[in-house]
Amino acid sequence: MRTNRILTLASVCSVGLSSLHATDPLPSWNDTAPKQAILAFVEKVTRSGSPDFVPEPERIAVFDQDGTLWAEQPIYVQLRFALDRVKALAPQHPEWKRKQPFKKLLTTKQDQRVAVTEQELVEIVIAAHAGMTTAEFEQIVADWIAAARHPQTGRLYTDLVYQPMLELLAHLRANGFKTFIASGGGIEFMRVFTERVYGIPPEQVIGSSGKTRYEVRDGKPVILRLPEIIFIDDKVGKPVGIQRHIGRRPVMAFGNSDGDFQMLEWTTSGPGARFGLIVRHDDAGREWAYDRQSAVGRLDRALDEAPSRGWTVVSMKDDWRIVFPE
Amino acid sequence: MRTNRILTLASVCSVGLSSLHATDPLPSWNDTAPKQAILAFVEKVTRSGSPDFVPEPERIAVFDQDGTLWAEQPIYVQLRFALDRVKALAPQHPEWKRKQPFKKLLTTKQDQRVAVTEQELVEIVIAAHAGMTTAEFEQIVADWIAAARHPQTGRLYTDLVYQPMLELLAHLRANGFKTFIASGGGIEFMRVFTERVYGIPPEQVIGSSGKTRYEVRDGKPVILRLPEIIFIDDKVGKPVGIQRHIGRRPVMAFGNSDGDFQMLEWTTSGPGARFGLIVRHDDAGREWAYDRQSAVGRLDRALDEAPSRGWTVVSMKDDWRIVFPE
């Protein structure tokens, strides 16, 4: 009886394990080198007894957002949000007609590109939202993201996320990784939807941020958004933001542009097994094709240095079976 | 056979559950009102179908450190660390002999109190460590905390943590809470030991911080600590730090001084079930007794307002069976 029970339990376990192995965790990835590299890396850092084993608390993976987790063409989603907000608020700010970067936003049509730097983007977003509480801002973003549609595809922005990356996030979490976003976008903007869309809770989002102030208004405490930028989470800012927020060097980093160079460099320069990956936008048919000359998501130096640094480069065209969720 | 197996599995499960129920999760707490309030609150926010149910991702609990998780008398642990560092570095900084707050540190004996504000403390700590990398700083703290002993008790500082609070942290985590530290102490100082001592990983530590810079030295990237304070996580800074780091209002907050007032206020003013608790130092025999007049951990306004705000006040003397781990 005792032996029987043990055998029965063992066979249940073995069925469970083999069906786990039979399921492809990355079905939207073609069976090319990047998928193999990801699976092999995760296996070697999680297998007990592996020389590359990484204890679970140290399994930190950081992801850029724009162009890495969701589409960033023709303009950053948050820039579109800011454009809508600036237009809505313009009657209360007559000075914006003469002041850059607001002037160029107000004279730009819905489907036109606007050349703004990442720094200008943050300035616009923060200036357009000064004087409101964090709770009010969250509500505005929530309302906007629930309805705003991409000008060319007509889809919700939150539907223009990369299916292969959603699978990758889930695969990493299933293997004990904590997944973080480290993006140049505004931290409070992203937090409104990252949990629902990516399964990433607000406390695992790192982004650019403005100054805030705690105050009690008529007995009710609020946190007020002030018109001052205190941190830009881009380029050399990314490792700084990662250290401040996580306090531990990531084991894996995923990006798509030169804005992610230092995040990839910092991550992959650590001791032990490390993994860096660049999503290359080379699929004009299903997404967009752009790299060295692009004003949005420019990829130049990181592409040149990827081979010598051992970073995996993913071709959207060749390595992804599916781009967006169907 | 099949029935037998199911019965056997069921009895295993039921033994497991009943032994779980029979185990007191807070054995170092006396069976007084605070313990009952904690257990009742956790039960009502975690029981499925409860009108006060809080979904797991929203179960955020924030803890002050000094005086709430470990002893802060006769001086903050980090001030003792800074004192040791300032003395070690003094030969390289002749100007400190004439400059406050360094001057008073250099002329203070090991077992003497030094009156410094929380702001001065942060200034000292950051100034004493400018120009080194985050990795170098971590090593210095790790070496110090492994050896430094409390001047009066002779125990390691990390042994002067409150056993009842360790049990509380574990009980909350067992019930799906994420536990965070939100302390006026330096974020990088605390992170060196919070995982080992409290089970709180570095990414769940919020604290005061200095400016840092990413740079590549001889091909090796480092994050450099600069002599500029950019955030003080005390008083009105606590809700600001919590919002910046977590992006979600906590459900439970634990403090011991007026420095925690706004954290408690912000937490307990949210909608739905909320819990605020103050550890009161009234046990001169086993710990220290201090409140309204103390230079360290002054507790005045928060004590006055606790009843009207519904905050639980813990008397170390009456409510804790054990103070420090044995």
Interface residues (C-beta under 8 A of the other chain):
Chain A: M1 N4 R5 T8 P57 I60 T134 K178 I187 E188 R191 E195 P201 P202 E203 Q204 V205 S209 T212 R213 Y214 E215 V216 K220 P221 I223 I230 V236 G237 P239 V240 Q243 R244 H245 I246 G247 R248 Q262 E265 W266 S269
Chain B: M1 N4 R5 T8 P57 I60 T134 K178 I187 E188 R191 E195 P201 P202 E203 Q204 V205 S209 T212 R213 Y214 E215 V216 K220 P221 I223 I230 V236 G237 P239 V240 Q243 R244 H245 I246 G247 R248 Q262 E265 W266 S269
